[in-house]
Amino acid sequence: MTTPEEFNLRAWGLPDPAELAALAAGWFPEFAGAEPAARTAEATARTAAARPRAPADWEALAAGPGPSPEPPAYAPLVLPQDRAGSAAAGAYGPPPDPAARTGNTYKYSQIYVGSRSLEAIRADFPIFREQVNGRDLVWLDNAATTQRPRQVIDRLSRYYERENSNVHRGAHELAARSTDAYEDARGKAARFIGAPSADNIVFVRGATEGINLAAQAYVRPYLKPGDEIVLTMLEHHANIVPWQLVAGETGAVLRVAPIDRTGQIVLSEYGRLFNSRTRFAAITQVSNALGTVTPAAEMVQIAHSRGVRVLIDGAQSVSHLPVNVSALDADFFVFSGHKIFGPTGIGVLYGKSDVLEAARPYQGGGNMIADVTFERTVYRKAPAKFEAGTGNIADAVGLGAALDYVSAIGMENIAAWERELLRYAMKEMAGVPGLRLIGTAAEKASVFSFVLEGRGLEETGSYLNSRGIAVRAGHHCAQPVHRYFGLEGTVRPSLAFYNTPEEIDRLVRALYELA
């Protein structure tokens, strides 16, 4: 009888623990002392724990992340039997129809993310009771927006039913309730990303507004003609256009760090971009188009060694990986609520206390002032200085509920399950005739973009929709990185912790039908 643990090792292609121990030194150059001396021990340990093994012929296989350094921690986890053949040989056939499965069949109740079964987690999300084109919804558009659990929806309803009021200045009970709920959400956001204080958290409409705020309020006043801002090829348009605007207004210049053919930052070339004219750097932690996890800690250290401040775009990382802005030493960090199971129209800008103090107000109005005359205005300290007018109070409270929800499951558990699911998805997709996976970096999260020979992006997306499968098809607001690969766009399935192996099977089966 095969135990669940033995089955997991076989199903995911993982080596046994003895093999892991024997190969560990070859997987991680840190063990051989090859990492830069400037890298801290904490960053080394954190990176080694997350780094998968990449086979030598990675790009040819397009097989997704290599084996995890540890076997899966879920028991019992019974996944579909391995297909005949191998991903390397491209010999996988289409998966069986999920509705016709018999025998060794996985069940939601047998898959655990932390202490909760996947079945219980999915029951929290009302939208998964929806059908699309007569089929159960498969939501694989999580990089665009995530779905909301009942706990977040109920918290929004409770706010409007029992707490609705403007915050901070009302002399009545509902104002007190609303203020408490709003500021409590700020504290939850601070704790969730490891900020030293709630005063480091500014509520904004989303990551895009957070980047614009940092660009206009902090960076622009320091720029002069010829100054330089460092970006990377992986950036979302939201982390390109704001810097183009301030560069155009000041005469500054953008410099772009390259990537290799797998989609990972070429760290040595990134370091060479910094010089005496460099004034700021803005980097993504996870690429929304490729899923690449960048070496953000090392990139921050390189910039800081040259006296340059750094903004990290965490829109795609915060719902997939544990984030600690203090450990990263980020000067700014931004994320959006709707990409971490919270409401739309709310997000967070984290800033170190000294940069928030130095930044000028982004907008003017009520709430952000200490005193106003017609001759001058005295501003309140951060974060109030950047929150002019009535904020998005209800959705901030909803964001707090979303952070509570994922914190209860555990971001480490979420990252572990998604890593296994991503590996399974890319392994199964590698055999689809004519399918080319785009973005095969060894460190990767949540996204498995592809193009299908002979099929347009819209055609592929439309066909999947006819099968009840929601994906994104287009340039994903990341045109530069697509053009690096000679493309104008891709089809982008993207995962969250509530996705299942059965949903991957449905996707792969539909792609075989289309191919």
SEKE-505402 format. One record per atom (N, C-alpha, C): y, z, x; residue in one letter. Coordinates in steps of 0.1 Angstrom, whole numbers, plus 5000, padded with zeros to 4 digits. Atoms other than C-alpha are relative to their C-alpha. Layout:
# residues N
YZXA...
***
This chain:
# residues 515
498850005009M500050005000M501250005009M498750004992T503449905014T501050104994T499049905005T505950185012T501349934997T498750065002P509450114999P500849985013P499350024987E510750175034E499649895008E500650124992E508349925050E500549874993E499650125007F509249675023F501449975003F498650024997N512949725029N500249935014N499950064987L512449645066L499649865000L500450135001R510549335058R501049914992R499250085008A512749215030A501449975006A498750024995W515949255049W499949945015W500150054987G514549125082G500450105011G499549904991L515349455099L498850045010L501049954991P513449565131P499750144997P500349865002D511649895131D500850095010D499249914992P513350205146P499749995015P500350014985A511450165180A500749885006A499350124995E512749815184E501550025000E498549974999L516249925175L500450075012L499749924988A516150185202A500049925013A500150084987A514949935228A501149905001A499050114999L517549675219L501450044999L498649955002A520549895213A501049965011A499150024989A522049855247A500449855001A499750145000G521849475244G500949964989G499250035011W523549475210W501550045002W498749954999F526549685219F500550015014F499550004986P528449615251P500750135004P499449874997E530049965248E499050085009E501049924993F526750105261F499949965015F500050044986A527149905293A501350025006A498749974995G530750015297G500949875001G499350134999A532049665290A501350004992A498850005009E534749765265E501350045008E498849974993P538449785276P500250155002P499849864997A539350115292A501050074990A499049945009A542250165267A499450044987A500649985013R539850185238R499550154999R500449865001T539350545226T498650024997T501449975003A535950705223A499850004985A500150005014E536550745186E499949864994E500050145004A537250375181A498749945004A501250064995T534250285202T498850044991T501149955009A531850505181A500149934987A499850055013R533350375149R499649855000R500450145000T532950005159T498549985003T501450014998A529450055173A499250024988A500749965012A528350215141A500049884990A499950105010A529549915121A499549865004A500250144994R528649625144R498649964998R501350055002P525649425133P499649915012P500550084989R523449225157R500149854996R499850145003A524348855158A499049915008A500950094993P521548605167P500849905008P499350104991A522348355195A500449874993A499750135007D522148055172D500650034986D499349955013W524348225145W500549894992W499350105008E526347925135E499149904995E500950105004A523447695133A499250054988A500849945011L521547935110L500950024988L499149955011A524648035090A499350104991A500849905007A522548335081A500650134997A499449885004G525148595076G499950115011G500049894991P525448935093P498650035005P501349964994G522649035116G499550134995G500549885005P520449335110P500950125002P499249884999S522149665104S499350095010S500649914990P521649925132P499150104994P500949905007E519850155107E499449934988E500750055012P517350075080P500750054988P499349965013P518650085044P499750154996P500249865004A519150435031A499750034986A500349995015Y518150364995Y498550004998Y501550005003A514750464982A499950064986A500850134997P513050344962P500949884997P499350125002L514650004967L499049885001L501050105001V512349724956V500749874997V499350125002L513849384961L499049884998L500950115002P512449034954P499249985013P500850034989Q509548934976Q500749895009Q499550114992D510448725006D499549874996D500550145003R510348354999R499149955012R500750064989A507948145019A500949935009A499250074990G509347995051G501150095006G499049924993S512448115070S501349934998S498750055000A516148085069A500349905011A499750084988A516147935104A499549864998A500550145002A513947645092A500649944988A499450055012G515947605060G498949974990G501150035009A512647635041A499950084987A500049935012Y513647855013Y500149914988Y499850075013G513047714978G500950084991G499249935009P515047814948P499350134995P500649875005P514448174935P499549974986P500550015014P512448214904P501050044990P499149975011D514248234871D499950154998D500149865002P515248604869P499450054987P500549965013A514248614833A498550005000A501550025000A510648514842A499350095011A500649924989R510048774870R498950094994R501149915003T506748964869T499650075013T500649934988G504949204893G501150085007G499149924992N507049344921N501449974998N498750035004T510349334904T500950125002T499149894999Y513349544913Y500750034987Y499349955012K515149744887K501350075004K498849934996Y518649874887Y499850155002Y500249864998S517350224883S499350045013S500749984987Q515450184916Q500949985012Q499150024989I518550094936I501150104999I499049895000Y520950374945Y501149975010Y498850014992V524450354959V500550145001V499849854999G524850704973G499050074991G500849925009S523550944947S499949944986S500050065013R524050704917R499249885000R500850135001S521750434905S501049894996S499250125004L523150084902L500049984985L500050015014E522150094866E501150084994E499049915005A524350384859A501449955004A498750054996I527250234879I500449884991I499750125008R527049904860R500350044985R499749965014A527050094827A501450054998A498649955001D530550234836D501049884998D499150115000F531949884835F499849924987F500250075013P532449754799P499949855001P499950155000I533049394809I498649945003I501350064998F529449354820F499149994988F500750035013R528449354784R500449874994R499550135005E530349024780E499049895004E500750124997Q528648694779Q500949885001Q499250124997V530048364792V499149884999V500950125003N528648034779N498650044997N501349965005G525848224763G499150075010G500849934989R524748404795R500850135004R499449874995D525348754809D500949965011D499050024990L528448754830L499550045014L500249974986V527948744868V501449995007V498650004994W531248854884W499950005015W500050014985L531448724920L501449955004L498650044996D535248684921D500850135004D499549874997N535849034935N501250005010N498950014990A538148914963A501349974993A498850035007A540548794937A500550124992A499749875007T540349104915T498650064996T501249935004T537749364907T500150044986T500049955014Q536649494873Q500350155000Q499649865001R537649834860R498950094993R501049915007P535250124851P500750074988P499549935012R535550304818R500950125004R499249894996Q536950604837Q501549975003Q498650054998V540050404847V500749964987V499450045013I540550254813I500350124991I499749885008D540250594796D501250085006D498949934994R542650744821R501449944996R498850075005L545250484812L500350034985L499849975014S544750544775S500550144998S499649865001R545050914780R501550025004R498649994996Y548350874799Y500949964988Y499250055010Y549850664771Y500050094987Y500249925012E548450894744E500650145001E499649864998R549451234759R501050035010R499149974989E551751204789E501249915002E499150104998N553950904785N501550055001N498649964998S557450984799S500549945013S499550034987N559750884827N499850135009N500449894991V559251104858V501250065006V499149934991H561151354879H501250074993H498849945004R564251434858R500050054986R500049955014G563251514823G499850154999G500149865001A563651864811A499150044988A500949975012H560651864787H498649985005H501449994997E556951894787E499449875005E500650134997L555951524787L500549955014L499550044987A558251464817A499250075011A500749934990A556451734836A498649955001A501350054999R553051604827R500049865007R500050134994S553951244837S500350015015S499749994986T555551354869T498850065008T501149954993D552551564878D498949895002D501050104999A550151274871A500449895010A499550114991Y552351024891Y499950055014Y500049954986E552651244922E498650045004E501449974996D549051354920D499349875004D500550134996A548150984922A500549965015A499550034987R550350954953R499250085011R500849924991G548451244969G498649955002G501350064999K545151084961K499949885009K499950124991A546250754978A500150055014A499949954986A547250955009A498750045005A501349944995R543951135011R499049885002R501050115000F541950815004F500149925013F499950084988I543350625034I500350095013I499849924988G543750925057G501450025005G498649984997A547550945056A500350155002A499749864997P549051275070P500750074988P499349945010S551151325039S500249914988S499750085011A551851205004A501449935002A498650064997D555451135017D499949875007D500250134993N553950845037N499649894990N500550105009I552950665005I501149954991I499150065009V555250424987V499349924990V500650085010F554250284954F500749874998F499550145002V554749904951V499249934990V500850085010R553549624929R498749965005R501250044994G550849534953G500249985015G499950024986A550049444989A501149905004A498950104997T552449144987T501350065000T498749935000E555449354978E500150105012E500049914989G554449605004G500349935013G499750074988I554549345031I501449955000I498650045001N557849205019N500950125003N499249894998L559249555019L500150035015L500049984986A558249615055A500849905008A499350114993A559549275066A501550014998A498650005003Q562949315049Q500750135004Q499449874998A563549685052A499950055014A500249954986Y562249755087Y500149905011Y500050104989V561649445107V501249925001V498950094999R564449215098R501350055007R498849954993P567349435109P499950005015P500149994985Y565949445145Y499849865006Y500350134994L565349075149L501349925004L499050094996K567548835168K499449875005K500650134996P567148465178P499150015012P500950004989G564148415201G499050115000G501049895001D562348735191D498749944994D501350055005E558648695182E499350104992E500849925009I556348815155I498649945001I501450054998V552548795161V499250014987V501050005011L550148695133L498749955005L501350064996T546648565132T499649884991T500450125008M544948245119M499450054987M500749965012L543148455093L500950054988L499249945010E546148565073E500149934987E499650045013H546648535036H501449965000H498650045001H549848365026H500950114998H499149885002A551248705016A500350065013A499749954987N551048795053N500549895010N499450114992I552548465065I501549984995I498750045006V555448375041V501150105002V498949904998P557348705043P500650005014P499650004986W557448675081W500749875003W499250134999Q558548305078Q501450024995Q498649975006L561448425056L500950075010L499249924991V562648685080V500349925013V499850074988A562148455110A501149894997A499050115003G564148175093G501450064998G498749935002E566948425085E500650055013E499649934988T567148565120T499949915013T500350084988G566048285144G498850055008G501249964993A562848465153A498949904999A501150104999V559548285160V498750074997V501349945003L556048335147L499049945011L501050044991R553148325172R498650044993R501249995007V549548295159V498850025009V501249974992A546348445174A498949914995A501050095004P543448195173P498750084996P501349955003I539948245160I498949915006I501150094994D536548115173D499349934988D500750085010R534147895154R499350084989R500649925010T532548185136T501050074991T498949945008G535948305122G500550135005G499549874994Q536548605145Q501249985009Q498850004991I539748685163I499549995015I500250004986V539748585200V500950105006V499249884997L540848925212L500849985013L499350034988S541748805247S501349924998S498950095002E544048535234E501150084992E499049915008Y545648785209Y500850085010Y499349924991G546549005238G501049925008G499150084992R548148725257R501349964993R498850045008L550648655229L501150105002L498949894999F552548985236F500849985013F499150014988N555548965259N501250084997N498849925001S558949115263S500849964987S499250055012R560248915232R499350044987R500749975012T557549045208T500650134994T499349895008R559049265181R499150074990R500849945011F556249315155F498749915000F501350075002A552649225147A499550034986A500649985013A550949175113A498749944999A501450054999I547249145110I499250044987I500949965011T544549145083T498950085005T501249924996Q541649395085Q498849934995Q501150085005V539349175064V500649874995V499650135005S539848795058S499649984986S500350025013N540048715022N499249864998N500750135001A538748355029A498650005006A501350014992L535948425054L499250134999L500749875000G535148795050G500050065014G500049954986T535648845088T500750145000T499449874997V536249215097V500649995014V499450014987T538749205125T499950135008T499949884992P538849455154P501350065000P498749955003A541849615139A500550115010A499749894992A541749935160A500449955014A499650064987E541749735193E501349924999E498850085001M544449505180M501350094999M498949915000V546749795172V500250065014V499849954987Q546149945206Q500649905010Q499350114992I547049615223I501450004997I498650015004A550249595204A500850135004A499349874996H551149965210H500250015015H499850004985S550549925247S501249925005S498850084997R553449675246R501250054993R498849955008G555649895224G500349934987G499850085013V555149685193V499350064989V500549945013R554649815158R499149904993R501050085006V551849685136V499950034985V500349995014L551349625099L498649954998L501350045004I547749605086I499949974986I500350045013D546949405055D498650054996D501249945004G544249615038G499549964987G500450045014A543949425005A498649984999A501450045001Q540449305013Q499150105006Q500849904993S539249605033S499850134993S499949875005V540149905013V498950034990V501049985010S537449854986S498649985006S501350034994H534649765011H499750095012H500349924987L535049985042L500850134999L499249874998P536150345049P501249965008P498850034993V539750325060V500750135003V499349894996N541650585079N501249955009N498850054994V545250485088V500450085012V499749924988S545650775112S499149975012S500950044989A542550685132A500349865005A499650144996L543650315132L501450005008L498749994994D547150435143D500949894995D499250115006A548650175119A501450064998A498649965004D552450185115D500349974986D499950035014F552250015081F498649964996F501350045005F549149965059F500349974985F499850035014V549149795025V498749974993V501250045009F546649754996F500549994986F499850025014S546549654960S499050074991S500949935009G545149854931G499049924993G500950085008H543549574913H498849955008H501150044991K541249504943K499250125004K500849884998I539949854943I499750074987I500449955013F538949884906F501050074992F498949945007G542349994895G500849894992G499150095008P545149834874P500749895008P499150094993T547149524883T501450055000T498649975000G550749554892G500350135007G499849884992I550349864914I499349995014I500650004987G549749904951G500750105008G499649904991V550450114981V500549945013V499650034987L552550075012L500050145007L500049884992Y551750345038Y500949965012Y499250014988G554250395066G500050135008G499749884992K554550635095K501350064996K498849935004S557250895089S501249945007S498850054993D559550755116D500449864996D499650145004V559350395105V500650004986V499449995013L560050495069L501450055001L498749954998E562950695081E501049905005E499150104994A564350405101A500249884991A499850125009A563850145074A501150024990A498949995010R566750065051R499449994986R500550025014P566350075013P499749854997P500550145003Y564549765000Y500849954987Y499350035013Q566249774965Q500950124997Q499149895004G569049984950G499950024985G500149965014G569150174917G499850154998G500349865002G568250494901G498850055007G501249934994N565650744914N500050015015N500050004986M566250654950M501250065007M498749964994I569650814954I500150164999I499649865000A570851164963A501450024994A498649995005D574551104955D500649865001D499350135000V576650804945V501450024996V498650025004T580350744944T500349855002T499750144999F582150414943F500349965015F499750024986E582850454980E498749995009E501250004992R579350524993R498850064992R501249945006T575750624984T499250075011T501049924992V573450884999V498649994995V501350035005Y569850794997Y499150125002Y501149904999R566851024991R499149965012R501050034990K564251045018K498849924995K501350075004A561050835018A499050104994A500250135005P559150764997P501049964989P499150035011A561850784970A501049905004A499050104995K564250574991K499649864997K500550135002F562050274984F499449984986F500550015014E561250334947E501150004990E498950015009A564350224929A499649984985A500350035014G564250234891G498850074995G501249945006T561450334868T498849935006T501250054994G558150284886G498949974990G501150035008N554850164873N499150124998N500649875000I553850514863I498650004995I501350005006A550850454841A499049945010A500950074991D549250214866D499850075013D500249914988A549850454895A498950104996A500949905004V547950714875V498649934999V501350075001G545150454868G499549975014G500450024987L545050374905L499450135006L500649874996G544450744912G498650024994G501349985006A541550744888A499049905006A500950094993A540050434905A499650065014A500449944987L540250614939L499150124998L501049895003D538550914924D498649944998D501250065004Y535850684911Y499249965013Y500750054988V534950514944V499850125010V500249894991S535450844963S498750084996S501249935004A532751004942A498749935004A501150074996I530350734951I499950005015I499950004985G531450734988G500149875006G499750134994M532950455007M498949965010M501150034990E530250475034E498849954992E501250055008N527550425007N500349874994N499650145005I529550134992I499949905011I500150104988A529849965026A498649975003A501450024996A526150015033A499349914990A500750085010W524949865000W500649865000W499450134999E527449575002E499549925012E500550074988R526249495037R498649954998R501450055003E522649475025E500149884990E499950105010L523649264995L500549875006L499450124993L525749025017L498949935008L501050064991R522948975041R498949934991R500950075009Y520548895012Y500649874995Y499350115006A523048654997A500049885010A499950114990M523648455029M498749955005M501450044996K519948455038K499549904989K500550095011E519048295004E500849874999E499250125001M521948055004M499849905011M500150084988A521147925039A499049884997A501050105002G518247715024G500549894990G499550095010V520347534997V500349875007V499750134993P520347165006P501549964999P498650044999G523747045018G501150114999G499049895001L525347385017L500450045014L499549964987R527547485046R500850134998R499349875000L528647845050L501250005009L498750004992I532247895062I500350145003I499749864996G532848215082G498750075002G501349934997T529848355100T500250105012T499749904990A531448625122A498950114999A501049895000A529048905132A500450124992A499449895008E531349165116E500649934988E499650085012K531749045080K499850094988K500049925012A532349195046A500249924987A499850035015S531949095009S500149854997S499650145004V532848715011V499049915007V500850104994F530448425016F500449864995F499550135005S532448105012S499249895005S500850124996F530847765013F500649874994F499850135006V531147395006V498649944998V501250065003L528447184991L500149855001L499950144997E527846835003E499949914987E500050095011G528646564977G500550064987G499549935012R530146824953R501450055003R498749954998G533846894949G500150154996G499849865003L535147254947L500150034986L499849985015E536247224911E498749984993E501350035007E532947064901E499050115002E500949894997T530947344918T500450124992T499649895007G533047614903G499849994985G500250025014S532847464869S498550004996S501449995003Y529047424870Y499550145000Y500449864999L528647784881L500550084987L499449935012N530947894852N499149964988N500950045011S528647694828S498750095000S501249914999R525847934840R500450145000R499549865002G528048244834G500450075013G499749954987I528848284871I501449985004I498650014997A532448354881A500250015015A499750014986V533548244916V501449945001V498750064997R536848134931R499749865007R500150134994A537247764941A501449955004A498750044996G540247654961G500350045014G499649964987H542247754992H500250155001H500049855000H542448124982H501350055007H498849964993C546048144995C499850025015C500349994986A544748095030A499849865006A500150144996Q545447735038Q499849985015Q500150024985P545847765076P498650015005P501449984995V542347905082V499149904995V500950115005H540747645059H500249885008H499750124992R542447365078R499550015014R500749984987Y541147515111Y498649954999Y501350055002F537747435097F499949864995F500050145005G538847085086G499849994985G500249995015L538847185049L501350034993L498949965008E541347215021E499750124991E500449895008G539347485004G498550025000G501449975001T535947644997T499750064986T500449925011V533947794969V499750145006V500049874994R534148164974R499450114990R500649885006P531648414959P500450125008P499749884993S532648764967S499550124993S500849895005L530849094962L500850134998L499649865001A531549444950A498750084999A501249925000F529149744949F499250004987F500750015013Y528249684913Y499249874999Y500850125001N526649344921N498650035004N501549984998T522849304922T499349885006T500750124995P520249094939P499649904990P500350095010E519348944906E501249904998E498850095002E522948804903E500149905012E500150104989I522548654938I499049894997I501050095003D519348494926D500549904990D499550095010R521148344896R501049905007R499150094993L523848204919L499249905008L500850094992V521348054943V499249904992V500750095009R519247904915R500949894995R499050105005A522347734901A500449915010A499750094989L523247594935L498949905003L501150104998Y519847444939Y500049904989Y500050105011E520147284905E501149905002E498950094998L523547144914L499849915012L500350074988A522447034949A499049894998A
***
